[in-house]
Amino acid sequence: MKKGVVYLVGAGPGDPGLISVKGKEILNYADCIIYDYLAEKSLLDELNCELIYVGKEGSNHTLKQDEINELIASKALEGKTVVRLKGGDPFIFGRGGEEAEILSRQGIPFVIIPGISSIYSAPAYAGIPLTHRDFANAFEVISGHRRSDSDDTEDVNFPDYNPEKTFVFLMGMMNLKHICKTLIEEKSFPPDTPVGIISWGTRPEQRVVTSTLSKIHEAVNKEKLTPPAIIIIGGVVSLREKLRWFDSQPLFGKKIVVTRTRSQSSKLLKMLSSLGAKGIEFPTIEIKKIEDMSPLRNSLSDIEKYNWIIFTSQNAINIFFEELFAFGKDSRALRNTKIAVIGRASGDELKQYGLIPDIMPKKFVAESLLEEFEKHNIANQKILIPCSTDARTTLKDGLTKMGAVVDRIHIYNAAKPSYEDETLMKNIKDADMITFTSSSTVTNFFSICSGTNAAIASIGPVTTDTIIKHGFAPSITAEEYTIEGLVDAIVGFYS
């Protein structure tokens, strides 16, 4: 069998946005991904290839390094495209060089895709520059522990003191007391040298402790800081309070659950992440087209007869146009038909098909849209409402009272997904806030989870009513019923 190829890819320090474009791209082509403890797991979401975890946490190793080397080579010899996904950079304290040596010996082709190292990225997220003209013109990086196969005579390769250098220790937390003691007693480091320790750098879980070389061990114990962590020693640490930015963001460290469909959640997740939150994706609805689309197709065959079409969601828009195109028609078929939408997101989605809504109410609820229609004479006019099976009948009832002839056609339903992921369910339980963007997300969430102690954020009054019916009181109801409005309300709540 033809040999495969191995890509040694640096996943970056933790923030999933810090993987390289090339590294992210190659994940989509992999047949097998062999990944580490420090490789951000969200990078693997929605990938359908074989995933093998070989993480090492302190002294707890899933596989020994020799076994990992053998695994990588064996998968490549099966003819597979293999990605070895490593935290940080594969060639910086990552044993990527050893893995590449094995591949070279066996004649297996490989590619190195560098990654952003925690050496400089974690300090940058903590507001600590490794070099600064007033403090340090160089930096030195040291492994903070000995090789596992070393004898008792070997020790950390301790640096000599230089007031114009920054010293970075990796993998040194378990050895912190010994490192500090040796630097002071044997390497002439002043006891009051500033030290910063960054745990889980670049992630929403990031924690930073600063002190002096003589007191940092005590401070770390008091704050119960744990690995993985990076140790920064030198005058640059004193800039931390002035330059800290990541953990000063308004939602920093908050665990916020997003219950939208997977296809719709990305915008909300990105906005929350940009403000420092840890977004937990937990889709509570799956959009499924109705099997029998004949009612809609009958309407599409004579679409010109409708004076109005009303879209109440982005899902309705996309499914409607998918069927319209399959019918052999396009947006020109609606040239004599006016269109109304509920919500800015639906209005923006409509623009993707070259159309601008004639009506979009200021408040994104059915009642507000009915108020807009009261300004128009719609008696005897024909109106099409393609919607979900569980949509409220408010629109049809109100328009019918105004004398309109309304065809309300169900084109999709919001099904409830099933979950068996224990880790995900624990994250939901530990969350600070749950966000709901529709009544369907509320109903399905509480049928999956019996309850929550987290704060609850609702996108608008209709969703809030559904939350209350389930016996919970939302902490937030957005004033503007949009994703942007919901995020603004969450920021205001935590401010």
Beta strands, then each sheet from edge to edge (+ up, - down):
strand 1: 5-10
strand 2: 32-35
strand 3: 50-53
strand 4: 56-57
strand 5: 60-61
strand 6: 81-86
strand 7: 110-113
strand 8: 138-143
strand 9: 165-170
strand 10: 194-199
strand 11: 207-212
strand 12: 229-233
strand 13: 255-258
strand 14: 278-281
strand 15: 286-289
strand 16: 308-311
strand 17: 338-341
strand 18: 382-388
strand 19: 405-415
strand 20: 433-436
strand 21: 455-458
strand 22: 476-477
sheet 1: 3+ 2+ 6+ 1+ 7+
sheet 2: 4+ 5-
sheet 3: 8+ 9+ 12- 10+ 11-
sheet 4: 14+ 13+ 20+ 21+ 22+
sheet 5: 15+ 19- 18- 16- 17-
end
